[in-house]
Amino acid sequence: MPPGREALPLTALVIPLLVGLYVPTVISRSRGAPNCEDLTPHHHHKPAQTSNPPYSVDFSPQDFKGGDTITVTVKGTAGRIFKGFVIAARIDNSNENYGTFTAVPNTTAVSSCLKPNSALTHSTSSEKSSLSFNWTSPMDIPPGLHFKSSFVESYSVFWANLKTPLLPTPTGMPVTPTSVPGKSRNSWKCSEKFECQVSWEMDEASKTINFEFNLKVTNDRSYIALGLSEDDDMGSDSVMECLYYNGQVKGQYSYNEGIRNSKVTDLTLNNGKYVNGLMTCNFTRDNVMNNSKIFNIGQKQWYLLAAAGPVKDGFMKRKHTFTATTSGKVDFSKQNPVDSEEEEILTHLHGVSMIVAWVFFASVGIFAARYSKSVNKKLCKIMLWFQLHRTFMVLAMLLTILGFILIFIQNEGEYSELQGSSAKAHPIIGIIVTIFVIINPILGYFRPGKDHPKRIYFNWVHSMIGTILMILADVTIFIGVLMHSKMENVERMYDAFVIEMSLFLVYKFVAGCGMEIMEYCNQDEEEAEDHSIKPMFWNRLRGTFGYDKVSAYEMNTPGQNKPPEPEVNKEEKVKTIMLLVHTVICLAFTISLIATLFMKP
């Protein structure tokens, strides 16, 4: 072979690999900024320009408030062209983006940002002199908010970290209210997670009060309601509502009689809109109303109850997806701080009970029954594997029932009617799992004797139900956390949960494969001579084995068919260790998943 010929195959492999790694990077940057963390182009260590940038960011109107949509224009001075840009609204010393952008031709959202549509970049590398698009401000605009932007003129010429202050300070944020003679203004941040805010201004001269509702939602078929209540619970409450359906908005008064709500009369709105996922509703009402179901404001203090949920045909409200209550009664004539007490503890406990039930107890209980029958150890005079299997599966059943009851109470006895396929699938699959997790232990209690000819059918059914339930439970947990993350706007929590749960499922698959291989390799010589794994599975389902450990593999009543005391062998030691390791790993994943469930936005 000529010198160097042996290197040709390696070269032929490495060069395309390097080109494949480099070219997508160049292409991806020509289609937008890949980095959301610092909004700075990383062009192979090319430095940013230090001269005055020939580009600017303008916006109008200059006077806006939280939740308003303004027009933003990025442009070059005197027609200076640029090929790429990236922009986001931030405060100093923070990488968190505020507000949302609406993409236009030649632009796209930065996909690497945690918050969707919170940063905008170019979609092509074509030359541009200016671009205009919309930006919707957050309802709570933090002090010092500014547009941070970068512009790319060519691969080696770009300007980074341009700062455009958002001034003057908007009027829609919950700042310390200013005193205006004859008027009192205040606001209530009813939910941080849902970006829910209620603001009001009472005019003593006209004896009226102006309300504004703001709510971040996923579609324009939603409602937001504000109730006035004598206590902090639903019942005998006067409610003011804004409902959005297919681009139309309407207001109405309603009344809560117990847990039932019924319309009282229409409510005239000053305006209402739905822009980029933000619902805004404004109306003015009299302080004193001549209707017993429309409470007077200003003469009495009230608890405020906020609720939001989906709307269906005919502006029909469905079950609310979130509720919040003020920590105390509110005096509308004063400008005191208003705090919330959101009640989501039952939803969180529902999730915790299901995770503990299926990630820990069910996983260990099924593992013990399938792979630890040859462990000749007893617990309270009963074989260890059966004691673990029975105890852990019963605990899994009880926790599943508890989780079902908790979410049933949280939803006030009503079936979930959240929108989206995942939201509809979660309660359906959850009900199926709950029903069969009760049925399977009952089947186990009435199992035929080990010598009964129908014992094999019981083993098949009992095992298949348990396996299917484990799969359905994992799926239901995934869907439930997805719903939780969307409702509470904590996508970061869902991403972390998916990673952890996926690692757990990979571990269970690998551990299961390893244990099945161990079971096959440890067959008795008589079974191994058949060169087939059929006897192993067949005997496992029948509950019989070709050696003296038969009674160790059966769920026998204590005192019957007492197993012999065989000497501890290598297989038994290994399986004992594997059971212990599996228990510890399942416990670690359970703790980690619960901690992630309570992760803050």
PyMOL commands that set and color helices and strands:
alter all, ss='L'
color gray80, all
select helices_A, chain A and resi 5-30+77-79+345-371+384-410+421-445+455-488+491-521+525-528+534-542+550-553+570-597
alter helices_A, ss='H'
color red, helices_A
select strands_A, chain A and resi 55-60+69-76+84-90+100-102+107-109+119-122+130-136+146-152+158-165+183-191+196-203+208-216+222-229+237-245+248-257+260-267+271-275+278-286+303-312+316-317+322-325+378-379+382-383
alter strands_A, ss='S'
color yellow, strands_A
deselect
rebuild
show_as cartoon
